[in-house]
Amino acid sequence: MQNAIQLEVYGRVQGVGFRWMTKLVADKFHITGTVANRADGSVKIIAMGPTDALEKFIGAVKASPTPSGHVDRLVQTPLKNVSVCHKFSVVS
């Protein structure tokens, strides 16, 4: 079953390759969606995939996919009625 979530990630997550490493992790677990920097210094992720793959993806994001980054807080929100994505994209 496909699920969709929004993750708001706070900490040292900008200027450290966090978005691009998140894309690599998403590709590894066959997650689709987007990752984007936000003006407040956080990162917003929309992720879609099977429950087990999403759980692995969330765990990798919490651990920071880049060694230069650090996640202080992660807010997870389930999403409904989301348009299907066919790949995972880094948004500028």
Gaussian input, Z-matrix of N, CA and C with variables (Angstrom, degrees):
# hf/3-21g

backbone

0 1
 N
 C     1     B1
 C     2     B2     1     A1
 N     3     B3     2     A2     1     D1
 C     4     B4     3     A3     2     D2
 C     5     B5     4     A4     3     D3
 N     6     B6     5     A5     4     D4
 C     7     B7     6     A6     5     D5
 C     8     B8     7     A7     6     D6
 N     9     B9     8     A8     7     D7
 C    10    B10     9     A9     8     D8
 C    11    B11    10    A10     9     D9
 N    12    B12    11    A11    10    D10
 C    13    B13    12    A12    11    D11
 C    14    B14    13    A13    12    D12
 N    15    B15    14    A14    13    D13
 C    16    B16    15    A15    14    D14
 C    17    B17    16    A16    15    D15
 N    18    B18    17    A17    16    D16
 C    19    B19    18    A18    17    D17
 C    20    B20    19    A19    18    D18
 N    21    B21    20    A20    19    D19
 C    22    B22    21    A21    20    D20
 C    23    B23    22    A22    21    D21
 N    24    B24    23    A23    22    D22
 C    25    B25    24    A24    23    D23
 C    26    B26    25    A25    24    D24
 N    27    B27    26    A26    25    D25
 C    28    B28    27    A27    26    D26
 C    29    B29    28    A28    27    D27
 N    30    B30    29    A29    28    D28
 C    31    B31    30    A30    29    D29
 C    32    B32    31    A31    30    D30
 N    33    B33    32    A32    31    D31
 C    34    B34    33    A33    32    D32
 C    35    B35    34    A34    33    D33
 N    36    B36    35    A35    34    D34
 C    37    B37    36    A36    35    D35
 C    38    B38    37    A37    36    D36
 N    39    B39    38    A38    37    D37
 C    40    B40    39    A39    38    D38
 C    41    B41    40    A40    39    D39
 N    42    B42    41    A41    40    D40
 C    43    B43    42    A42    41    D41
 C    44    B44    43    A43    42    D42
 N    45    B45    44    A44    43    D43
 C    46    B46    45    A45    44    D44
 C    47    B47    46    A46    45    D45
 N    48    B48    47    A47    46    D46
 C    49    B49    48    A48    47    D47
 C    50    B50    49    A49    48    D48
 N    51    B51    50    A50    49    D49
 C    52    B52    51    A51    50    D50
 C    53    B53    52    A52    51    D51
 N    54    B54    53    A53    52    D52
 C    55    B55    54    A54    53    D53
 C    56    B56    55    A55    54    D54
 N    57    B57    56    A56    55    D55
 C    58    B58    57    A57    56    D56
 C    59    B59    58    A58    57    D57
 N    60    B60    59    A59    58    D58
 C    61    B61    60    A60    59    D59
 C    62    B62    61    A61    60    D60
 N    63    B63    62    A62    61    D61
 C    64    B64    63    A63    62    D62
 C    65    B65    64    A64    63    D63
 N    66    B66    65    A65    64    D64
 C    67    B67    66    A66    65    D65
 C    68    B68    67    A67    66    D66
 N    69    B69    68    A68    67    D67
 C    70    B70    69    A69    68    D68
 C    71    B71    70    A70    69    D69
 N    72    B72    71    A71    70    D70
 C    73    B73    72    A72    71    D71
 C    74    B74    73    A73    72    D72
 N    75    B75    74    A74    73    D73
 C    76    B76    75    A75    74    D74
 C    77    B77    76    A76    75    D75
 N    78    B78    77    A77    76    D76
 C    79    B79    78    A78    77    D77
 C    80    B80    79    A79    78    D78
 N    81    B81    80    A80    79    D79
 C    82    B82    81    A81    80    D80
 C    83    B83    82    A82    81    D81
 N    84    B84    83    A83    82    D82
 C    85    B85    84    A84    83    D83
 C    86    B86    85    A85    84    D84
 N    87    B87    86    A86    85    D85
 C    88    B88    87    A87    86    D86
 C    89    B89    88    A88    87    D87
 N    90    B90    89    A89    88    D88
 C    91    B91    90    A90    89    D89
 C    92    B92    91    A91    90    D90
 N    93    B93    92    A92    91    D91
 C    94    B94    93    A93    92    D92
 C    95    B95    94    A94    93    D93
 N    96    B96    95    A95    94    D94
 C    97    B97    96    A96    95    D95
 C    98    B98    97    A97    96    D96
 N    99    B99    98    A98    97    D97
 C   100   B100    99    A99    98    D98
 C   101   B101   100   A100    99    D99
 N   102   B102   101   A101   100   D100
 C   103   B103   102   A102   101   D101
 C   104   B104   103   A103   102   D102
 N   105   B105   104   A104   103   D103
 C   106   B106   105   A105   104   D104
 C   107   B107   106   A106   105   D105
 N   108   B108   107   A107   106   D106
 C   109   B109   108   A108   107   D107
 C   110   B110   109   A109   108   D108
 N   111   B111   110   A110   109   D109
 C   112   B112   111   A111   110   D110
 C   113   B113   112   A112   111   D111
 N   114   B114   113   A113   112   D112
 C   115   B115   114   A114   113   D113
 C   116   B116   115   A115   114   D114
 N   117   B117   116   A116   115   D115
 C   118   B118   117   A117   116   D116
 C   119   B119   118   A118   117   D117
 N   120   B120   119   A119   118   D118
 C   121   B121   120   A120   119   D119
 C   122   B122   121   A121   120   D120
 N   123   B123   122   A122   121   D121
 C   124   B124   123   A123   122   D122
 C   125   B125   124   A124   123   D123
 N   126   B126   125   A125   124   D124
 C   127   B127   126   A126   125   D125
 C   128   B128   127   A127   126   D126
 N   129   B129   128   A128   127   D127
 C   130   B130   129   A129   128   D128
 C   131   B131   130   A130   129   D129
 N   132   B132   131   A131   130   D130
 C   133   B133   132   A132   131   D131
 C   134   B134   133   A133   132   D132
 N   135   B135   134   A134   133   D133
 C   136   B136   135   A135   134   D134
 C   137   B137   136   A136   135   D135
 N   138   B138   137   A137   136   D136
 C   139   B139   138   A138   137   D137
 C   140   B140   139   A139   138   D138
 N   141   B141   140   A140   139   D139
 C   142   B142   141   A141   140   D140
 C   143   B143   142   A142   141   D141
 N   144   B144   143   A143   142   D142
 C   145   B145   144   A144   143   D143
 C   146   B146   145   A145   144   D144
 N   147   B147   146   A146   145   D145
 C   148   B148   147   A147   146   D146
 C   149   B149   148   A148   147   D147
 N   150   B150   149   A149   148   D148
 C   151   B151   150   A150   149   D149
 C   152   B152   151   A151   150   D150
 N   153   B153   152   A152   151   D151
 C   154   B154   153   A153   152   D152
 C   155   B155   154   A154   153   D153
 N   156   B156   155   A155   154   D154
 C   157   B157   156   A156   155   D155
 C   158   B158   157   A157   156   D156
 N   159   B159   158   A158   157   D157
 C   160   B160   159   A159   158   D158
 C   161   B161   160   A160   159   D159
 N   162   B162   161   A161   160   D160
 C   163   B163   162   A162   161   D161
 C   164   B164   163   A163   162   D162
 N   165   B165   164   A164   163   D163
 C   166   B166   165   A165   164   D164
 C   167   B167   166   A166   165   D165
 N   168   B168   167   A167   166   D166
 C   169   B169   168   A168   167   D167
 C   170   B170   169   A169   168   D168
 N   171   B171   170   A170   169   D169
 C   172   B172   171   A171   170   D170
 C   173   B173   172   A172   171   D171
 N   174   B174   173   A173   172   D172
 C   175   B175   174   A174   173   D173
 C   176   B176   175   A175   174   D174
 N   177   B177   176   A176   175   D175
 C   178   B178   177   A177   176   D176
 C   179   B179   178   A178   177   D177
 N   180   B180   179   A179   178   D178
 C   181   B181   180   A180   179   D179
 C   182   B182   181   A181   180   D180
 N   183   B183   182   A182   181   D181
 C   184   B184   183   A183   182   D182
 C   185   B185   184   A184   183   D183
 N   186   B186   185   A185   184   D184
 C   187   B187   186   A186   185   D185
 C   188   B188   187   A187   186   D186
 N   189   B189   188   A188   187   D187
 C   190   B190   189   A189   188   D188
 C   191   B191   190   A190   189   D189
 N   192   B192   191   A191   190   D190
 C   193   B193   192   A192   191   D191
 C   194   B194   193   A193   192   D192
 N   195   B195   194   A194   193   D193
 C   196   B196   195   A195   194   D194
 C   197   B197   196   A196   195   D195
 N   198   B198   197   A197   196   D196
 C   199   B199   198   A198   197   D197
 C   200   B200   199   A199   198   D198
 N   201   B201   200   A200   199   D199
 C   202   B202   201   A201   200   D200
 C   203   B203   202   A202   201   D201
 N   204   B204   203   A203   202   D202
 C   205   B205   204   A204   203   D203
 C   206   B206   205   A205   204   D204
 N   207   B207   206   A206   205   D205
 C   208   B208   207   A207   206   D206
 C   209   B209   208   A208   207   D207
 N   210   B210   209   A209   208   D208
 C   211   B211   210   A210   209   D209
 C   212   B212   211   A211   210   D210
 N   213   B213   212   A212   211   D211
 C   214   B214   213   A213   212   D212
 C   215   B215   214   A214   213   D213
 N   216   B216   215   A215   214   D214
 C   217   B217   216   A216   215   D215
 C   218   B218   217   A217   216   D216
 N   219   B219   218   A218   217   D217
 C   220   B220   219   A219   218   D218
 C   221   B221   220   A220   219   D219
 N   222   B222   221   A221   220   D220
 C   223   B223   222   A222   221   D221
 C   224   B224   223   A223   222   D222
 N   225   B225   224   A224   223   D223
 C   226   B226   225   A225   224   D224
 C   227   B227   226   A226   225   D225
 N   228   B228   227   A227   226   D226
 C   229   B229   228   A228   227   D227
 C   230   B230   229   A229   228   D228
 N   231   B231   230   A230   229   D229
 C   232   B232   231   A231   230   D230
 C   233   B233   232   A232   231   D231
 N   234   B234   233   A233   232   D232
 C   235   B235   234   A234   233   D233
 C   236   B236   235   A235   234   D234
 N   237   B237   236   A236   235   D235
 C   238   B238   237   A237   236   D236
 C   239   B239   238   A238   237   D237
 N   240   B240   239   A239   238   D238
 C   241   B241   240   A240   239   D239
 C   242   B242   241   A241   240   D240
 N   243   B243   242   A242   241   D241
 C   244   B244   243   A243   242   D242
 C   245   B245   244   A244   243   D243
 N   246   B246   245   A245   244   D244
 C   247   B247   246   A246   245   D245
 C   248   B248   247   A247   246   D246
 N   249   B249   248   A248   247   D247
 C   250   B250   249   A249   248   D248
 C   251   B251   250   A250   249   D249
 N   252   B252   251   A251   250   D250
 C   253   B253   252   A252   251   D251
 C   254   B254   253   A253   252   D252
 N   255   B255   254   A254   253   D253
 C   256   B256   255   A255   254   D254
 C   257   B257   256   A256   255   D255
 N   258   B258   257   A257   256   D256
 C   259   B259   258   A258   257   D257
 C   260   B260   259   A259   258   D258
 N   261   B261   260   A260   259   D259
 C   262   B262   261   A261   260   D260
 C   263   B263   262   A262   261   D261
 N   264   B264   263   A263   262   D262
 C   265   B265   264   A264   263   D263
 C   266   B266   265   A265   264   D264
 N   267   B267   266   A266   265   D265
 C   268   B268   267   A267   266   D266
 C   269   B269   268   A268   267   D267
 N   270   B270   269   A269   268   D268
 C   271   B271   270   A270   269   D269
 C   272   B272   271   A271   270   D270
 N   273   B273   272   A272   271   D271
 C   274   B274   273   A273   272   D272
 C   275   B275   274   A274   273   D273

   B1=1.4450
   B2=1.5274
   B3=1.3172
   B4=1.4542
   B5=1.5242
   B6=1.2916
   B7=1.4544
   B8=1.5170
   B9=1.3146
   B10=1.4603
   B11=1.5199
   B12=1.3297
   B13=1.4612
   B14=1.5286
   B15=1.3196
   B16=1.4584
   B17=1.5129
   B18=1.3187
   B19=1.4560
   B20=1.5169
   B21=1.3130
   B22=1.4569
   B23=1.5204
   B24=1.3310
   B25=1.4606
   B26=1.5259
   B27=1.3337
   B28=1.4607
   B29=1.5213
   B30=1.3121
   B31=1.4602
   B32=1.5152
   B33=1.3077
   B34=1.4731
   B35=1.5252
   B36=1.3315
   B37=1.4627
   B38=1.5322
   B39=1.3160
   B40=1.4684
   B41=1.5227
   B42=1.3303
   B43=1.4613
   B44=1.5125
   B45=1.3408
   B46=1.4711
   B47=1.5306
   B48=1.3275
   B49=1.4628
   B50=1.5132
   B51=1.3247
   B52=1.4707
   B53=1.5328
   B54=1.3333
   B55=1.4719
   B56=1.5284
   B57=1.3324
   B58=1.4691
   B59=1.5279
   B60=1.3129
   B61=1.4670
   B62=1.5303
   B63=1.3342
   B64=1.4600
   B65=1.5242
   B66=1.3350
   B67=1.4627
   B68=1.5253
   B69=1.3241
   B70=1.4711
   B71=1.5274
   B72=1.3286
   B73=1.4674
   B74=1.5289
   B75=1.3222
   B76=1.4668
   B77=1.5248
   B78=1.3193
   B79=1.4660
   B80=1.5335
   B81=1.3177
   B82=1.4695
   B83=1.5339
   B84=1.3366
   B85=1.4607
   B86=1.5337
   B87=1.3413
   B88=1.4774
   B89=1.5276
   B90=1.3328
   B91=1.4628
   B92=1.5258
   B93=1.3218
   B94=1.4609
   B95=1.5215
   B96=1.3398
   B97=1.4587
   B98=1.5131
   B99=1.3383
   B100=1.4611
   B101=1.5186
   B102=1.3304
   B103=1.4591
   B104=1.5181
   B105=1.3282
   B106=1.4652
   B107=1.5233
   B108=1.3434
   B109=1.4584
   B110=1.5168
   B111=1.3235
   B112=1.4630
   B113=1.5286
   B114=1.3156
   B115=1.4693
   B116=1.5274
   B117=1.3378
   B118=1.4714
   B119=1.5328
   B120=1.3453
   B121=1.4638
   B122=1.5093
   B123=1.3098
   B124=1.4651
   B125=1.5329
   B126=1.3130
   B127=1.4596
   B128=1.5230
   B129=1.3318
   B130=1.4641
   B131=1.5190
   B132=1.3351
   B133=1.4581
   B134=1.5212
   B135=1.3169
   B136=1.4621
   B137=1.5135
   B138=1.3253
   B139=1.4606
   B140=1.5193
   B141=1.3215
   B142=1.4627
   B143=1.5189
   B144=1.3334
   B145=1.4490
   B146=1.5053
   B147=1.3405
   B148=1.4611
   B149=1.5332
   B150=1.3005
   B151=1.4718
   B152=1.5194
   B153=1.3222
   B154=1.4687
   B155=1.5256
   B156=1.3220
   B157=1.4631
   B158=1.5271
   B159=1.3350
   B160=1.4696
   B161=1.5213
   B162=1.3212
   B163=1.4631
   B164=1.5281
   B165=1.3342
   B166=1.4688
   B167=1.5257
   B168=1.3154
   B169=1.4603
   B170=1.5345
   B171=1.3189
   B172=1.4713
   B173=1.5272
   B174=1.3146
   B175=1.4630
   B176=1.5149
   B177=1.3366
   B178=1.4667
   B179=1.5247
   B180=1.3200
   B181=1.4661
   B182=1.5230
   B183=1.3249
   B184=1.4755
   B185=1.5215
   B186=1.3290
   B187=1.4652
   B188=1.5288
   B189=1.3238
   B190=1.4667
   B191=1.5252
   B192=1.3267
   B193=1.4648
   B194=1.5236
   B195=1.3310
   B196=1.4608
   B197=1.5277
   B198=1.3225
   B199=1.4684
   B200=1.5238
   B201=1.3295
   B202=1.4662
   B203=1.5232
   B204=1.3349
   B205=1.4589
   B206=1.5195
   B207=1.3200
   B208=1.4657
   B209=1.5286
   B210=1.3226
   B211=1.4600
   B212=1.5226
   B213=1.3364
   B214=1.4647
   B215=1.5208
   B216=1.3304
   B217=1.4689
   B218=1.5137
   B219=1.3186
   B220=1.4560
   B221=1.5240
   B222=1.3366
   B223=1.4574
   B224=1.5257
   B225=1.3141
   B226=1.4603
   B227=1.5259
   B228=1.3423
   B229=1.4558
   B230=1.5181
   B231=1.3375
   B232=1.4632
   B233=1.5283
   B234=1.3082
   B235=1.4608
   B236=1.5208
   B237=1.3177
   B238=1.4670
   B239=1.5239
   B240=1.3125
   B241=1.4698
   B242=1.5227
   B243=1.3236
   B244=1.4560
   B245=1.5281
   B246=1.3224
   B247=1.4604
   B248=1.5239
   B249=1.3036
   B250=1.4653
   B251=1.5215
   B252=1.3189
   B253=1.4651
   B254=1.5233
   B255=1.3247
   B256=1.4594
   B257=1.5218
   B258=1.3473
   B259=1.4580
   B260=1.5282
   B261=1.3252
   B262=1.4605
   B263=1.5197
   B264=1.3326
   B265=1.4638
   B266=1.5163
   B267=1.3230
   B268=1.4567
   B269=1.5191
   B270=1.3344
   B271=1.4583
   B272=1.5296
   B273=1.3129
   B274=1.4896
   B275=1.5050
   A1=109.47
   A2=117.22
   A3=122.80
   A4=109.70
   A5=115.99
   A6=122.78
   A7=108.40
   A8=116.25
   A9=121.19
   A10=109.38
   A11=115.35
   A12=121.21
   A13=109.80
   A14=114.64
   A15=121.16
   A16=107.05
   A17=116.20
   A18=121.96
   A19=108.25
   A20=116.48
   A21=122.27
   A22=105.21
   A23=115.78
   A24=121.17
   A25=109.12
   A26=115.73
   A27=122.42
   A28=109.72
   A29=115.85
   A30=122.03
   A31=109.34
   A32=116.24
   A33=120.64
   A34=107.54
   A35=115.14
   A36=120.62
   A37=113.17
   A38=117.44
   A39=120.60
   A40=109.06
   A41=115.20
   A42=120.61
   A43=114.23
   A44=116.76
   A45=121.00
   A46=112.29
   A47=117.63
   A48=121.22
   A49=114.04
   A50=116.97
   A51=121.49
   A52=111.81
   A53=117.60
   A54=119.82
   A55=111.43
   A56=116.25
   A57=119.21
   A58=111.58
   A59=117.73
   A60=120.18
   A61=110.28
   A62=117.45
   A63=120.93
   A64=110.03
   A65=116.93
   A66=120.51
   A67=110.62
   A68=117.73
   A69=120.40
   A70=111.12
   A71=116.19
   A72=120.22
   A73=110.17
   A74=117.13
   A75=120.95
   A76=110.43
   A77=116.88
   A78=120.33
   A79=111.05
   A80=116.75
   A81=121.54
   A82=111.28
   A83=116.44
   A84=120.59
   A85=113.11
   A86=116.66
   A87=122.14
   A88=111.91
   A89=114.73
   A90=122.18
   A91=107.86
   A92=117.11
   A93=121.48
   A94=108.89
   A95=116.46
   A96=120.40
   A97=112.18
   A98=115.92
   A99=122.02
   A100=111.06
   A101=115.29
   A102=122.31
   A103=107.07
   A104=116.75
   A105=121.10
   A106=110.95
   A107=115.53
   A108=120.66
   A109=109.28
   A110=115.36
   A111=121.05
   A112=108.48
   A113=116.02
   A114=121.90
   A115=112.94
   A116=117.62
   A117=120.52
   A118=113.33
   A119=117.31
   A120=120.95
   A121=114.12
   A122=117.45
   A123=121.36
   A124=109.87
   A125=115.32
   A126=122.82
   A127=107.86
   A128=115.78
   A129=121.78
   A130=108.34
   A131=115.51
   A132=121.92
   A133=108.94
   A134=116.36
   A135=122.60
   A136=105.11
   A137=117.48
   A138=121.49
   A139=110.44
   A140=115.66
   A141=122.36
   A142=109.97
   A143=115.19
   A144=120.34
   A145=111.20
   A146=116.24
   A147=120.16
   A148=110.94
   A149=116.38
   A150=122.25
   A151=112.39
   A152=118.18
   A153=120.16
   A154=111.55
   A155=117.99
   A156=121.42
   A157=110.53
   A158=117.34
   A159=120.46
   A160=111.01
   A161=117.67
   A162=120.61
   A163=111.29
   A164=117.01
   A165=121.06
   A166=110.60
   A167=116.12
   A168=121.65
   A169=110.32
   A170=117.28
   A171=121.45
   A172=110.22
   A173=117.26
   A174=120.97
   A175=112.00
   A176=116.35
   A177=120.51
   A178=111.16
   A179=117.78
   A180=121.24
   A181=109.76
   A182=118.06
   A183=121.29
   A184=111.29
   A185=116.66
   A186=121.63
   A187=111.84
   A188=118.33
   A189=127.35
   A190=109.58
   A191=115.86
   A192=119.88
   A193=113.44
   A194=118.03
   A195=121.62
   A196=109.96
   A197=117.33
   A198=118.84
   A199=113.34
   A200=117.79
   A201=121.09
   A202=112.62
   A203=116.99
   A204=121.49
   A205=112.23
   A206=113.97
   A207=120.67
   A208=108.00
   A209=115.86
   A210=120.99
   A211=108.54
   A212=115.26
   A213=121.11
   A214=111.38
   A215=115.39
   A216=119.76
   A217=109.20
   A218=115.69
   A219=122.29
   A220=108.00
   A221=116.25
   A222=121.91
   A223=107.51
   A224=116.10
   A225=122.19
   A226=109.74
   A227=115.65
   A228=121.67
   A229=109.47
   A230=118.94
   A231=119.68
   A232=110.20
   A233=116.68
   A234=122.00
   A235=110.27
   A236=115.78
   A237=122.09
   A238=108.01
   A239=115.96
   A240=122.04
   A241=112.32
   A242=116.83
   A243=122.68
   A244=108.63
   A245=116.65
   A246=120.19
   A247=109.24
   A248=116.71
   A249=122.49
   A250=109.81
   A251=116.20
   A252=122.85
   A253=107.62
   A254=115.98
   A255=119.66
   A256=112.75
   A257=116.02
   A258=120.79
   A259=107.93
   A260=116.35
   A261=121.26
   A262=107.68
   A263=116.38
   A264=121.70
   A265=112.26
   A266=115.11
   A267=122.41
   A268=106.64
   A269=116.36
   A270=122.06
   A271=108.39
   A272=116.38
   A273=120.95
   A274=110.91
   D1=133.50
   D2=178.14
   D3=-83.25
   D4=132.68
   D5=175.66
   D6=-122.75
   D7=158.99
   D8=177.24
   D9=-131.40
   D10=137.85
   D11=179.36
   D12=-137.47
   D13=156.84
   D14=168.83
   D15=-112.88
   D16=133.69
   D17=175.40
   D18=-117.23
   D19=130.51
   D20=171.20
   D21=-109.37
   D22=119.65
   D23=-172.36
   D24=-114.29
   D25=125.64
   D26=-177.80
   D27=-118.70
   D28=147.62
   D29=-179.96
   D30=136.62
   D31=-148.50
   D32=175.70
   D33=-88.98
   D34=82.78
   D35=-171.74
   D36=-125.71
   D37=4.02
   D38=175.26
   D39=-123.15
   D40=141.91
   D41=179.55
   D42=78.40
   D43=14.38
   D44=-178.02
   D45=-128.53
   D46=12.42
   D47=-179.17
   D48=80.23
   D49=16.05
   D50=-174.54
   D51=-61.07
   D52=-45.46
   D53=-177.06
   D54=-63.72
   D55=-44.71
   D56=-177.45
   D57=-68.77
   D58=-37.21
   D59=176.77
   D60=-70.34
   D61=-33.68
   D62=175.32
   D63=-62.19
   D64=-39.47
   D65=177.38
   D66=-62.01
   D67=-42.87
   D68=178.71
   D69=-61.06
   D70=-41.78
   D71=178.02
   D72=-65.54
   D73=-42.65
   D74=178.63
   D75=-60.57
   D76=-44.16
   D77=178.76
   D78=-62.57
   D79=-39.16
   D80=179.70
   D81=-60.48
   D82=-39.50
   D83=-177.46
   D84=-98.45
   D85=9.43
   D86=178.62
   D87=59.22
   D88=42.37
   D89=176.52
   D90=-95.04
   D91=139.36
   D92=174.91
   D93=-110.85
   D94=162.30
   D95=178.55
   D96=140.85
   D97=-148.32
   D98=-177.58
   D99=-144.02
   D100=158.76
   D101=171.92
   D102=-137.37
   D103=134.93
   D104=-176.45
   D105=-146.87
   D106=145.22
   D107=171.01
   D108=-72.26
   D109=150.52
   D110=175.93
   D111=-118.28
   D112=156.66
   D113=-176.45
   D114=-60.41
   D115=-26.98
   D116=-177.83
   D117=-82.98
   D118=4.69
   D119=179.24
   D120=94.08
   D121=-3.79
   D122=178.13
   D123=-91.56
   D124=177.94
   D125=176.36
   D126=-124.67
   D127=137.97
   D128=177.71
   D129=-110.38
   D130=129.70
   D131=179.04
   D132=-122.45
   D133=131.54
   D134=166.79
   D135=-108.53
   D136=122.99
   D137=-175.57
   D138=-130.68
   D139=137.90
   D140=179.33
   D141=-131.91
   D142=139.88
   D143=178.18
   D144=166.61
   D145=-178.78
   D146=176.83
   D147=-66.01
   D148=152.38
   D149=-175.75
   D150=-52.36
   D151=-48.83
   D152=-176.71
   D153=-64.16
   D154=-39.08
   D155=178.43
   D156=-68.25
   D157=-40.28
   D158=177.90
   D159=-62.74
   D160=-40.13
   D161=178.99
   D162=-61.50
   D163=-42.04
   D164=177.66
   D165=-66.17
   D166=-41.80
   D167=178.90
   D168=-61.66
   D169=-47.69
   D170=179.70
   D171=-59.94
   D172=-42.51
   D173=177.97
   D174=-59.80
   D175=-41.62
   D176=178.86
   D177=-67.83
   D178=-38.00
   D179=178.06
   D180=-66.69
   D181=-43.53
   D182=178.43
   D183=-58.92
   D184=-36.72
   D185=-179.05
   D186=-79.95
   D187=-3.43
   D188=-175.72
   D189=68.69
   D190=112.49
   D191=-178.46
   D192=-69.78
   D193=-10.37
   D194=177.63
   D195=-118.01
   D196=136.52
   D197=-178.46
   D198=-65.21
   D199=-21.96
   D200=179.65
   D201=-81.36
   D202=-14.56
   D203=-177.60
   D204=-94.88
   D205=170.38
   D206=176.85
   D207=-154.18
   D208=127.66
   D209=179.16
   D210=-96.87
   D211=119.80
   D212=176.74
   D213=-90.53
   D214=-35.89
   D215=-175.93
   D216=-152.87
   D217=142.31
   D218=177.58
   D219=-132.96
   D220=125.17
   D221=178.46
   D222=-109.44
   D223=122.44
   D224=-176.49
   D225=-110.97
   D226=129.49
   D227=179.60
   D228=-130.01
   D229=123.46
   D230=175.85
   D231=-68.56
   D232=144.70
   D233=-179.83
   D234=-117.12
   D235=149.02
   D236=175.68
   D237=-128.14
   D238=155.88
   D239=176.97
   D240=55.85
   D241=47.96
   D242=179.86
   D243=-98.83
   D244=136.97
   D245=175.42
   D246=-63.09
   D247=138.05
   D248=-177.41
   D249=-70.28
   D250=133.75
   D251=173.25
   D252=-104.08
   D253=148.65
   D254=-179.56
   D255=-107.44
   D256=-1.48
   D257=177.44
   D258=-154.66
   D259=173.65
   D260=175.65
   D261=-106.51
   D262=126.50
   D263=-174.26
   D264=-121.81
   D265=143.87
   D266=171.50
   D267=-91.10
   D268=123.28
   D269=-179.45
   D270=-99.02
   D271=132.79
   D272=-179.54
   D273=-74.32

